[in-house]
Amino acid sequence: SFTFRGGDTAAEDVNATQQVMKRNKELQSYRMKQQELLQLRSLILSEMLSKRGLPMATIRQVANMEQPSDMVDWDCAMSTVDEPKV
């Protein structure tokens, strides 16, 4: 974009830049809140569908700390020049 150099417009450019930065921060905050609400709605929906008998994973099933997680060998997923994974 084109900007003016020096003179009276320099102060206006700083104010405009600050306003744009403030607006971007507000927009980022709004989008983050919307993402959180979307995830919350998804969790509530999966819980309700599970209660109705559909085979859906619930929070309690996923967050079971009594059962240890399976060990995974991530080397099988790493692709290198020497050992390409197709």
OpenMM code with the backbone's topology and positions (N, CA, C; nanometers):
from openmm import Vec3, app, unit

residues = "SER PHE THR PHE ARG GLY GLY ASP THR ALA ALA GLU ASP VAL ASN ALA THR GLN GLN VAL MET LYS ARG ASN LYS GLU LEU GLN SER TYR ARG MET LYS GLN GLN GLU LEU LEU GLN LEU ARG SER LEU ILE LEU SER GLU MET LEU SER LYS ARG GLY LEU PRO MET ALA THR ILE ARG GLN VAL ALA ASN MET GLU GLN PRO SER ASP MET VAL ASP TRP ASP CYS ALA MET SER THR VAL ASP GLU PRO LYS VAL".split()
positions = [
    Vec3(0.0834, -0.1180, 0.0000),
    Vec3(0.0000, 0.0000, 0.0000),
    Vec3(0.0876, 0.1240, 0.0000),
    Vec3(0.0313, 0.2330, -0.0445),
    Vec3(0.1035, 0.3585, -0.0511),
    Vec3(0.0796, 0.4383, 0.0761),
    Vec3(0.1851, 0.4966, 0.1300),
    Vec3(0.1730, 0.5824, 0.2472),
    Vec3(0.2428, 0.7135, 0.2195),
    Vec3(0.2010, 0.8160, 0.2920),
    Vec3(0.2628, 0.9466, 0.2807),
    Vec3(0.3795, 0.9534, 0.3768),
    Vec3(0.4808, 1.0313, 0.3414),
    Vec3(0.5974, 1.0432, 0.4275),
    Vec3(0.6035, 1.1832, 0.4854),
    Vec3(0.6234, 1.1902, 0.6183),
    Vec3(0.6447, 1.3171, 0.6856),
    Vec3(0.5203, 1.4035, 0.6930),
    Vec3(0.5399, 1.5234, 0.7452),
    Vec3(0.4310, 1.6205, 0.7514),
    Vec3(0.3214, 1.5816, 0.8481),
    Vec3(0.2039, 1.6406, 0.8256),
    Vec3(0.0899, 1.6186, 0.9141),
    Vec3(0.0366, 1.4762, 0.9075),
    Vec3(0.0606, 1.4075, 0.7989),
    Vec3(0.0031, 1.2732, 0.7836),
    Vec3(0.0751, 1.1693, 0.8689),
    Vec3(0.1953, 1.1973, 0.9180),
    Vec3(0.2702, 1.0992, 0.9972),
    Vec3(0.1947, 1.0626, 1.1245),
    Vec3(0.1389, 1.1600, 1.1945),
    Vec3(0.0637, 1.1329, 1.3172),
    Vec3(-0.0640, 1.0558, 1.2855),
    Vec3(-0.1272, 1.0873, 1.1755),
    Vec3(-0.2489, 1.0167, 1.1370),
    Vec3(-0.2184, 0.8714, 1.1040),
    Vec3(-0.1038, 0.8455, 1.0412),
    Vec3(-0.0669, 0.7093, 1.0075),
    Vec3(-0.0449, 0.6256, 1.1342),
    Vec3(0.0146, 0.6873, 1.2367),
    Vec3(0.0352, 0.6166, 1.3624),
    Vec3(-0.0992, 0.5826, 1.4253),
    Vec3(-0.1902, 0.6787, 1.4254),
    Vec3(-0.3233, 0.6544, 1.4806),
    Vec3(-0.3966, 0.5471, 1.4009),
    Vec3(-0.3850, 0.5522, 1.2689),
    Vec3(-0.4512, 0.4526, 1.1852),
    Vec3(-0.3923, 0.3142, 1.2107),
    Vec3(-0.2616, 0.3068, 1.2255),
    Vec3(-0.1958, 0.1793, 1.2529),
    Vec3(-0.2395, 0.1247, 1.3878),
    Vec3(-0.2479, 0.2109, 1.4871),
    Vec3(-0.2929, 0.1677, 1.6196),
    Vec3(-0.4371, 0.1186, 1.6160),
    Vec3(-0.5208, 0.1878, 1.5384),
    Vec3(-0.6602, 0.1456, 1.5262),
    Vec3(-0.6710, 0.0105, 1.4564),
    Vec3(-0.5899, -0.0094, 1.3543),
    Vec3(-0.5912, -0.1373, 1.2832),
    Vec3(-0.5430, -0.2490, 1.3757),
    Vec3(-0.4378, -0.2227, 1.4529),
    Vec3(-0.3860, -0.3232, 1.5456),
    Vec3(-0.4903, -0.3566, 1.6523),
    Vec3(-0.5593, -0.2550, 1.7025),
    Vec3(-0.6639, -0.2768, 1.8034),
    Vec3(-0.7777, -0.3580, 1.7436),
    Vec3(-0.8166, -0.3245, 1.6230),
    Vec3(-0.9258, -0.3969, 1.5553),
    Vec3(-0.8854, -0.5429, 1.5304),
    Vec3(-0.7613, -0.5668, 1.4899),
    Vec3(-0.7149, -0.7027, 1.4671),
    Vec3(-0.7145, -0.7842, 1.5958),
    Vec3(-0.6763, -0.7199, 1.7066),
    Vec3(-0.6769, -0.7885, 1.8354),
    Vec3(-0.8188, -0.8230, 1.8772),
    Vec3(-0.9115, -0.7305, 1.8576),
    Vec3(-1.0521, -0.7568, 1.8903),
    Vec3(-1.1081, -0.8688, 1.8033),
    Vec3(-1.0722, -0.8688, 1.6753),
    Vec3(-1.1193, -0.9716, 1.5841),
    Vec3(-1.0626, -1.1087, 1.6220),
    Vec3(-0.9364, -1.1127, 1.6608),
    Vec3(-0.8752, -1.2379, 1.7033),
    Vec3(-0.9420, -1.2909, 1.8305),
    Vec3(-0.9726, -1.2016, 1.9232),
    Vec3(-1.0414, -1.2401, 2.0463),
    Vec3(-1.1810, -1.2937, 2.0157),
    Vec3(-1.2527, -1.2274, 1.9270),
    Vec3(-1.3861, -1.2720, 1.8882),
    Vec3(-1.3809, -1.4105, 1.8240),
    Vec3(-1.2863, -1.4308, 1.7335),
    Vec3(-1.2744, -1.5609, 1.6663),
    Vec3(-1.2393, -1.6715, 1.7645),
    Vec3(-1.1551, -1.6419, 1.8629),
    Vec3(-1.1184, -1.7414, 1.9627),
    Vec3(-1.2405, -1.7804, 2.0465),
    Vec3(-1.3196, -1.6825, 2.0854),
    Vec3(-1.4415, -1.7113, 2.1618),
    Vec3(-1.5382, -1.7952, 2.0792),
    Vec3(-1.5514, -1.7640, 1.9507),
    Vec3(-1.6402, -1.8412, 1.8642),
    Vec3(-1.5914, -1.9851, 1.8497),
    Vec3(-1.4606, -2.0050, 1.8408),
    Vec3(-1.4039, -2.1393, 1.8314),
    Vec3(-1.4317, -2.2182, 1.9595),
    Vec3(-1.4165, -2.1535, 2.0738),
    Vec3(-1.4457, -2.2197, 2.2016),
    Vec3(-1.5924, -2.2595, 2.2106),
    Vec3(-1.6815, -2.1708, 2.1664),
    Vec3(-1.8245, -2.2018, 2.1684),
    Vec3(-1.8576, -2.3170, 2.0734),
    Vec3(-1.7930, -2.3195, 1.9589),
    Vec3(-1.8147, -2.4277, 1.8634),
    Vec3(-1.7729, -2.5621, 1.9232),
    Vec3(-1.6582, -2.5648, 1.9896),
    Vec3(-1.6126, -2.6884, 2.0527),
    Vec3(-1.7056, -2.7297, 2.1660),
    Vec3(-1.7528, -2.6339, 2.2427),
    Vec3(-1.8456, -2.6641, 2.3513),
    Vec3(-1.9761, -2.7224, 2.2975),
    Vec3(-2.0286, -2.6622, 2.1908),
    Vec3(-2.1509, -2.7152, 2.1296),
    Vec3(-2.1295, -2.8572, 2.0784),
    Vec3(-2.0137, -2.8838, 2.0218),
    Vec3(-1.9821, -3.0169, 1.9720),
    Vec3(-1.9784, -3.1185, 2.0850),
    Vec3(-1.9196, -3.0804, 2.1974),
    Vec3(-1.9149, -3.1703, 2.3126),
    Vec3(-2.0543, -3.1987, 2.3672),
    Vec3(-2.1348, -3.0959, 2.3780),
    Vec3(-2.2719, -3.1131, 2.4281),
    Vec3(-2.3515, -3.2021, 2.3333),
    Vec3(-2.3371, -3.1805, 2.2033),
    Vec3(-2.4085, -3.2615, 2.1051),
    Vec3(-2.3666, -3.4077, 2.1140),
    Vec3(-2.2378, -3.4354, 2.1264),
    Vec3(-2.1934, -3.5748, 2.1353),
    Vec3(-2.2448, -3.6415, 2.2627),
    Vec3(-2.2502, -3.5674, 2.3735),
    Vec3(-2.3050, -3.6228, 2.4975),
    Vec3(-2.4543, -3.6558, 2.4813),
    Vec3(-2.5287, -3.5663, 2.4195),
    Vec3(-2.6724, -3.5890, 2.4017),
    Vec3(-2.6977, -3.7068, 2.3069),
    Vec3(-2.6212, -3.7156, 2.1994),
    Vec3(-2.6396, -3.8272, 2.1065),
    Vec3(-2.6031, -3.9595, 2.1708),
    Vec3(-2.5024, -3.9587, 2.2565),
    Vec3(-2.4635, -4.0804, 2.3279),
    Vec3(-2.5743, -4.1245, 2.4224),
    Vec3(-2.6387, -4.0292, 2.4892),
    Vec3(-2.7496, -4.0612, 2.5801),
    Vec3(-2.8678, -4.1212, 2.5049),
    Vec3(-2.8820, -4.0854, 2.3786),
    Vec3(-2.9923, -4.1388, 2.2984),
    Vec3(-2.9587, -4.2742, 2.2362),
    Vec3(-2.8392, -4.3254, 2.2654),
    Vec3(-2.8040, -4.4589, 2.2194),
    Vec3(-2.7165, -4.4661, 2.0969),
    Vec3(-2.6771, -4.3528, 2.0422),
    Vec3(-2.5879, -4.3556, 1.9270),
    Vec3(-2.4451, -4.3830, 1.9741),
    Vec3(-2.3690, -4.4562, 1.8950),
    Vec3(-2.2327, -4.4904, 1.9372),
    Vec3(-2.1374, -4.3708, 1.9250),
    Vec3(-2.1418, -4.2836, 2.0219),
    Vec3(-2.0562, -4.1640, 2.0230),
    Vec3(-1.9667, -4.1695, 2.1457),
    Vec3(-1.8437, -4.1260, 2.1300),
    Vec3(-1.7531, -4.1177, 2.2447),
    Vec3(-1.7932, -3.9998, 2.3324),
    Vec3(-1.7954, -4.0224, 2.4627),
    Vec3(-1.8297, -3.9158, 2.5562),
    Vec3(-1.7024, -3.8664, 2.6246),
    Vec3(-1.7153, -3.7572, 2.6970),
    Vec3(-1.6006, -3.7012, 2.7676),
    Vec3(-1.5491, -3.8006, 2.8714),
    Vec3(-1.6390, -3.8648, 2.9420),
    Vec3(-1.5980, -3.9603, 3.0455),
    Vec3(-1.5238, -4.0788, 2.9852),
    Vec3(-1.5670, -4.1244, 2.8686),
    Vec3(-1.4993, -4.2365, 2.8041),
    Vec3(-1.3599, -4.1973, 2.7570),
    Vec3(-1.3473, -4.0784, 2.7039),
    Vec3(-1.2192, -4.0331, 2.6496),
    Vec3(-1.1225, -3.9950, 2.7613),
    Vec3(-1.1736, -3.9387, 2.8699),
    Vec3(-1.0891, -3.8883, 2.9785),
    Vec3(-1.0685, -3.9912, 3.0882),
    Vec3(-1.0788, -4.1181, 3.0578),
    Vec3(-1.0597, -4.2239, 3.1572),
    Vec3(-0.9121, -4.2343, 3.1923),
    Vec3(-0.8749, -4.1897, 3.3108),
    Vec3(-0.7354, -4.1908, 3.3523),
    Vec3(-0.6940, -4.3243, 3.4130),
    Vec3(-0.7903, -4.4115, 3.4442),
    Vec3(-0.7572, -4.5406, 3.5031),
    Vec3(-0.6895, -4.6323, 3.4019),
    Vec3(-0.7265, -4.6195, 3.2767),
    Vec3(-0.6695, -4.7039, 3.1725),
    Vec3(-0.5518, -4.6296, 3.1084),
    Vec3(-0.4306, -4.6859, 3.1162),
    Vec3(-0.3156, -4.6165, 3.0574),
    Vec3(-0.3259, -4.6141, 2.9054),
    Vec3(-0.2707, -4.5113, 2.8461),
    Vec3(-0.2745, -4.5005, 2.7009),
    Vec3(-0.1760, -4.5985, 2.6381),
    Vec3(-0.2029, -4.6375, 2.5155),
    Vec3(-0.1177, -4.7315, 2.4445),
    Vec3(0.0111, -4.6627, 2.4017),
    Vec3(0.1200, -4.7356, 2.4097),
    Vec3(0.2481, -4.6841, 2.3623),
    Vec3(0.2473, -4.6895, 2.2095),
    Vec3(0.2943, -4.5844, 2.1466),
    Vec3(0.2947, -4.5758, 2.0011),
    Vec3(0.4371, -4.5531, 1.9538),
    Vec3(0.4757, -4.6267, 1.8510),
    Vec3(0.6070, -4.6089, 1.7905),
    Vec3(0.5924, -4.5121, 1.6742),
    Vec3(0.6320, -4.3877, 1.6963),
    Vec3(0.6130, -4.2847, 1.5951),
    Vec3(0.7133, -4.2941, 1.4821),
    Vec3(0.8135, -4.3825, 1.4953),
    Vec3(0.9091, -4.3981, 1.3859),
    Vec3(0.8402, -4.4477, 1.2596),
    Vec3(0.7299, -4.5206, 1.2757),
    Vec3(0.6593, -4.5720, 1.1583),
    Vec3(0.5962, -4.4594, 1.0771),
    Vec3(0.5772, -4.3436, 1.1363),
    Vec3(0.5134, -4.2319, 1.0669),
    Vec3(0.6134, -4.1330, 1.0114),
    Vec3(0.7398, -4.1475, 1.0484),
    Vec3(0.8410, -4.0510, 1.0027),
    Vec3(0.8940, -4.0936, 0.8661),
    Vec3(0.8907, -4.0015, 0.7715),
    Vec3(0.9409, -4.0293, 0.6377),
    Vec3(1.0695, -3.9511, 0.6159),
    Vec3(1.1730, -4.0206, 0.5772),
    Vec3(1.3007, -3.9568, 0.5493),
    Vec3(1.3442, -3.9936, 0.4082),
    Vec3(1.4516, -3.9329, 0.3624),
    Vec3(1.5045, -3.9649, 0.2299),
    Vec3(1.5551, -4.1085, 0.2269),
    Vec3(1.6219, -4.1495, 0.3364),
    Vec3(1.6751, -4.2856, 0.3444),
    Vec3(1.5655, -4.3899, 0.3590),
    Vec3(1.4598, -4.3586, 0.4333),
    Vec3(1.3491, -4.4519, 0.4563),
    Vec3(1.2166, -4.3824, 0.4223),
    Vec3(1.1844, -4.3689, 0.2947),
    Vec3(1.0590, -4.3005, 0.2584),
    Vec3(0.9374, -4.3853, 0.2920),
    Vec3(0.8336, -4.3205, 0.3422),
    Vec3(0.7073, -4.3865, 0.3720),
    Vec3(0.6060, -4.3454, 0.2668),
    Vec3(0.5486, -4.4401, 0.2032),
    Vec3(0.4553, -4.4083, 0.0948),
    Vec3(0.3148, -4.4397, 0.1366),
] * unit.nanometer
topology = app.Topology()
chain = topology.addChain("A")
for resn in residues:
    res = topology.addResidue(resn, chain)
    for name in ("N", "CA", "C"):
        topology.addAtom(name, app.Element.getBySymbol(name[0]), res)
